[in-house]
Every structure is written in structure tokens, then in C-alpha cells.
Amino acid sequence: MHKDPVCNMNVDEKKAAATSEYKGKKYFFCAKICKEKFDREPEKYLSKAKQS
């Protein structure tokens, strides 16, 4: 299981609605809208995840 960096939902990589690669790391998303948000501002969501 992976965490969607936008909404923090658990995502099974085999069932992910979308994926994105950023700085050599692959991210999994529960919905395409989360991927679109992440692709626009990846650092915003990654810095939030580090704070948690």
C-alpha cells in the first residue's frame, strides 16, 4: 500500500487510478484529480507529507 500524497488515502499500486513520477520516485493516486493537483504543485504536497 502507498499513501496518495494529496489526500492521504491508502492506495493499492495495482488498483491506483493514476501514477506520476517526480524526482525519480513513483507516486500513486486514488483519483485522477489528485494526480492533476500533484503534477501542478508536487513540492506543496511532498512538504505537507514530511510535516505529518
Secondary structure, 3 states (H helix, E strand, C coil): CEECCCCCCEECCCCCCEEEEECCEEEEECCHHHHHHHHHCHHHHHHHHHHC
